Amino acid sequence: MSTPSFSRPGAVDLSALKRPAASNARPAAGPAGAAPAAPAGAGGSYTVELDEQNFQAELQGAGNAPVVLVFYSARMPASVTLADDLDTLAGEFEGRFLLGRVDVDASPGIAQALQVPSVPLVALVMRGQLAPLLQDAPPLQELRTMLTQVLQAAAAQGITGRVQPRGGGAPQDEQVEPEVDPRYVPGQEALEAGDVDRAVEEYQKLVDANPADTEAAGGLAMAKVLQRTAHLDAQQAQEARTAGAERPDDVEAQTLVADLDLLGGHVDDAFARLIDLVRRTSGEDREKARTHLLGLFAAVGNDDSRVLKARQALASALF
C-alpha cells in the first residue's frame, strides 16, 4: 500500500518507506571535478543530510526527540534558504529536535515514497508518524515561533528527548536529557504509552492539588485535545472537517475541527474558528465555544504570542 499524500489529514506511517537493502551505493555525484559536499550536520550542529541509505536509521536514532524534515532543491533557491534557516534554528534549540535535510534531486526515492508534492516543504516526525507543517518559506522569526509551539506540544505528549550534536560535541556518556520534574512523569509516561485517558487523570490530579500549576494545566489541556481526537482515523478526520464546513454554527462540529487544526500545527486557524463561533452564537453554545477556546490557549501556552493576540480578539467578540 502506498504512503498517503500530504494533502490527506492525519499522520503518515513511515513504515511505508522501505529501508533500502545494504549496498555500496554512493550519493548522487555533483559537477565534474567538484569536491563532495560536506554533510550539513558537520561542526557539532543538530542537522543531518538524509538519503535513502540513512533515512530510517537517522530517524530511529533520534530517540525520544522530534525530527523536523525539510525538503529542498537547488532549483528552488527559496527552499535552500529555508533549509539553511532551519539549520540555524536547530543550533539555537540545542538538540531539542533533529533537523533532517532532504535534497529531493539527490534523493528522489524519499520524496517519491512520501509523495512530497513540491518544495519547499517542512514536516514533523514524532513516534514514527509524519505530518506536514508548512509548504512555504516564512521568515526566520516565524519559523522560530512555529518550532517553539511544536516543541511545547511535543513536551505535553511526553516527547522531551534531545539529540547529540553531530560532528563531535557532547561525549556519548554526557547526560543530555533534560531533568523532568517528577510530578509530571506519570502524565508524560502515560502519553508516551499512548494512554491518553490515564494522562488526563494524572494531570488532573496535579491541577486539583494546585490550580496555579500552569505546566500541569497545559499538560492537561493538551492531553484532553488528544483524548477528544484519539478515536479518529484519517477518514473520520476528513468527515469531521466536512461536517464543520457544512454546519458552521454547530458547536460540537466546530470544536472538533479546532482540535484537529491545533494538532496539525494550524494554531491561528483553530483560534479564529472558535472566536468566530463565539461571535455568531449566544447563551450555552457561546459559553461552550469560549470554554473550549480557553482550553486550547492553555494547551499552546498562555505566554505564546498567538494566544495573547487571540485573547484580545476573544475579548472583542464577547464585548
C-alpha positions in Angstrom: 0.0 0.0 0.0 1.4 3.4 -0.9 2.0 6.2 1.6 -0.8 8.7 1.8 0.0 12.1 0.3 0.4 15.3 2.3 -3.0 16.5 1.2 -4.7 13.9 3.4 -5.4 14.6 7.1 -3.7 12.9 9.9 -0.2 11.5 10.4 1.6 9.3 7.8 3.0 5.9 8.8 6.7 6.0 7.9 6.9 2.2 7.7 5.7 2.6 4.1 9.1 3.9 3.3 11.1 0.7 2.9 14.7 0.9 4.0 17.0 0.1 1.0 19.0 -3.1 1.2 22.6 -2.6 2.3 24.8 -1.7 -0.6 27.8 0.3 -1.7 25.6 2.9 -3.3 27.1 6.4 -3.3 25.4 9.7 -3.0 24.5 11.5 -6.2 27.5 13.0 -7.8 28.0 16.7 -8.2 29.6 18.6 -11.1 32.7 17.0 -12.6 35.7 17.9 -10.5 33.7 19.3 -7.7 34.6 18.2 -4.1 31.9 16.3 -2.3 29.6 18.5 -0.3 30.2 18.5 3.5 27.4 16.9 5.5 25.1 19.5 6.9 25.5 18.0 10.3 29.2 18.6 10.5 30.7 21.0 13.0 28.6 20.0 16.0 25.2 21.0 14.7 21.9 19.1 15.1 21.4 18.7 11.4 21.9 15.7 9.2 21.6 15.3 5.4 19.3 12.4 4.7 19.3 10.0 1.8 17.7 6.6 1.0 20.5 4.8 2.8 20.4 6.6 6.2 16.8 7.8 6.4 15.3 5.1 8.6 18.4 4.8 10.8 18.7 8.5 11.5 15.0 8.9 12.4 15.2 5.9 14.7 18.5 7.2 16.2 16.7 10.5 17.2 15.1 8.5 20.1 12.5 10.4 22.1 13.1 13.7 20.2 11.0 15.2 17.4 12.5 15.2 13.9 11.9 18.1 11.5 12.3 17.3 7.9 12.9 19.9 5.2 12.6 19.0 1.6 14.6 21.3 -0.7 16.2 21.6 -4.2 18.9 23.7 -5.6 16.5 24.5 -8.4 14.4 26.4 -5.8 16.6 29.0 -4.0 13.8 29.8 -1.5 13.8 26.2 -0.4 17.6 26.2 0.2 17.2 29.4 2.2 14.5 27.7 4.3 16.7 24.7 4.9 19.6 27.0 6.0 17.3 28.9 8.3 16.1 25.7 9.9 19.7 24.6 10.3 20.3 27.9 12.3 17.3 27.2 14.5 18.4 23.6 15.1 21.5 25.0 16.7 19.5 27.6 18.7 17.3 24.9 20.2 20.4 22.8 21.1 19.2 19.3 20.3 15.5 19.6 21.2 14.9 18.4 17.7 16.9 16.8 14.9 16.7 18.6 11.5 16.8 16.2 8.6 17.6 17.9 5.2 16.3 16.0 2.1 17.7 17.1 -1.2 14.9 15.9 -3.5 17.2 15.9 -6.5 19.8 13.8 -4.9 17.4 11.5 -3.0 14.2 11.3 -5.2 13.3 8.0 -3.6 12.4 9.6 -0.3 10.3 12.3 -2.0 8.5 9.7 -4.1 7.8 7.4 -1.2 6.4 10.2 0.9 4.6 11.7 -2.1 6.1 15.1 -1.5 4.1 17.4 -3.8 6.6 20.2 -4.1 9.4 22.1 -2.4 9.9 23.8 -0.1 8.1 21.6 2.4 8.6 21.1 6.1 7.2 18.1 8.0 7.3 16.8 11.6 8.1 13.2 12.7 7.1 12.1 16.2 6.9 8.4 17.2 7.2 7.2 13.7 4.3 9.4 12.4 4.8 12.2 9.9 2.6 15.2 9.4 3.2 18.4 7.3 4.0 21.7 9.0 4.3 24.2 6.1 4.7 24.4 2.4 6.3 27.8 2.1 9.4 29.7 3.3 8.4 32.1 6.1 10.8 34.5 7.8 13.2 33.2 10.4 11.2 34.7 13.3 8.0 32.9 12.1 9.9 29.6 11.9 11.2 30.2 15.4 7.7 30.8 16.8 6.4 27.7 14.9 9.1 25.4 16.3 8.5 26.7 19.8 4.9 25.8 19.6 5.7 22.4 18.1 8.1 21.6 20.9 5.6 22.7 23.5 3.0 20.3 22.0 5.7 17.5 21.9 6.5 18.1 25.6 2.9 17.9 26.5 2.9 14.4 24.9 6.0 13.3 26.8 8.3 13.8 23.9 11.2 15.5 25.6 14.4 13.9 24.4 17.4 15.6 22.9 19.8 14.5 20.2 23.5 14.5 20.4 25.3 17.2 18.3 26.7 16.0 15.0 30.3 16.0 14.2 31.5 15.7 17.7 30.5 17.8 20.7 29.0 16.3 23.8 30.6 13.0 24.9 28.5 9.9 24.5 28.2 9.4 28.2 27.1 13.0 28.8 23.6 13.4 30.2 21.7 15.3 27.6 18.1 14.5 28.7 16.6 17.5 30.5 15.7 17.0 34.1 12.0 16.3 34.4 10.0 17.4 37.5 8.9 14.0 39.0 5.4 15.3 39.4 4.9 15.3 35.7 6.5 11.9 35.0 3.3 9.9 35.3 1.4 12.0 32.9 4.3 12.1 30.4 4.8 8.3 30.7 1.1 7.8 30.0 1.3 9.9 26.9 4.4 8.1 25.7 2.4 4.8 26.2 -0.5 6.2 24.2 -2.8 6.0 27.2 -4.4 9.5 26.9 -7.1 8.6 29.4 -4.6 7.9 32.2 -2.6 11.0 31.1 -5.8 13.2 31.6 -6.2 11.6 35.1 -2.6 12.2 36.1 -2.6 15.8 35.0 -6.0 16.4 36.6 -4.6 15.3 39.9 -1.9 17.9 39.7 -4.3 20.6 38.7 -6.7 19.7 41.5 -3.8 19.8 44.0 -2.5 23.1 42.7 -4.7 25.1 40.3 -1.9 27.6 39.8 0.4 24.9 38.3 0.4 26.3 34.7 2.6 23.5 33.4 0.2 20.8 34.7 -2.7 22.8 33.3 -1.1 22.9 29.9 -0.4 19.2 30.0 -4.0 18.5 31.0 -5.3 20.7 28.2 -3.1 19.0 25.6 -4.0 15.6 26.9 -7.7 16.4 26.6 -7.2 17.5 23.0 -5.6 14.2 22.3 -8.3 12.4 24.2 -11.0 14.1 22.1 -9.3 13.1 18.8 -7.8 9.8 19.6 -10.7 7.8 18.1 -10.4 9.5 14.7 -8.6 7.8 11.8 -7.7 9.8 8.6 -11.1 9.2 7.0 -13.0 10.2 10.1 -10.9 13.3 10.5 -11.8 14.3 6.9 -15.5 13.6 7.7 -15.2 15.8 10.8 -13.8 18.7 8.6 -16.6 18.2 6.1 -19.2 18.4 8.9 -17.5 21.5 10.2 -17.8 23.1 6.8 -21.5 22.1 6.4 -22.5 23.2 9.9 -20.7 26.4 10.8 -22.8 27.1 13.9 -22.6 23.5 15.3 -20.5 23.8 18.5 -19.5 20.2 18.6 -18.5 20.1 14.9 -16.5 23.3 15.2 -14.7 22.5 18.4 -13.6 19.1 17.0 -12.2 20.7 13.8 -10.4 23.3 16.0 -8.8 20.4 17.9 -7.6 18.9 14.6 -6.3 22.3 13.5 -4.3 22.6 16.7 -2.8 19.1 16.4 -1.9 19.8 12.8 0.0 22.9 13.8 -2.6 25.4 12.5 -2.9 27.2 15.7 -4.2 30.5 14.4 -6.9 28.7 12.4 -8.0 26.9 15.4 -8.3 30.1 17.4 -10.0 32.0 14.6 -12.6 29.3 14.1 -13.7 29.4 17.7 -13.6 33.2 18.0 -15.9 33.5 15.0 -18.1 30.9 16.6 -18.3 33.0 19.8 -19.3 36.0 17.7 -22.1 34.0 16.0 -23.6 32.2 19.0 -25.1 33.1 22.3 -26.1 31.5 25.6 -24.9 28.0 26.3 -23.4 27.5 22.9 -21.3 30.6 23.2 -20.1 29.6 26.6 -19.1 26.1 25.3 -17.2 27.7 22.5 -15.4 30.1 24.8 -14.5 27.4 27.4 -13.1 25.2 24.7 -11.0 28.0 23.3 -9.6 28.7 26.7 -8.5 25.1 26.9 -6.7 25.4 23.6 -5.0 28.6 24.9 -3.7 26.5 27.8 -2.6 23.7 25.5 -0.5 26.1 23.4 0.8 28.1 26.4 -0.7 31.3 27.7 2.6 33.3 27.1 2.6 32.4 23.4 2.2 35.5 21.2 -0.6 33.9 19.2 -2.5 33.2 22.4 -2.1 36.8 23.5 -3.4 38.1 20.2 -6.3 35.6 20.2 -7.3 36.7 23.7 -7.7 40.3 22.5 -9.8 39.0 19.6 -11.9 37.0 22.0 -12.5 39.9 24.3 -13.7 41.9 21.3 -16.0 39.1 20.2 -17.5 38.9 23.7 -17.9 42.6 24.3 
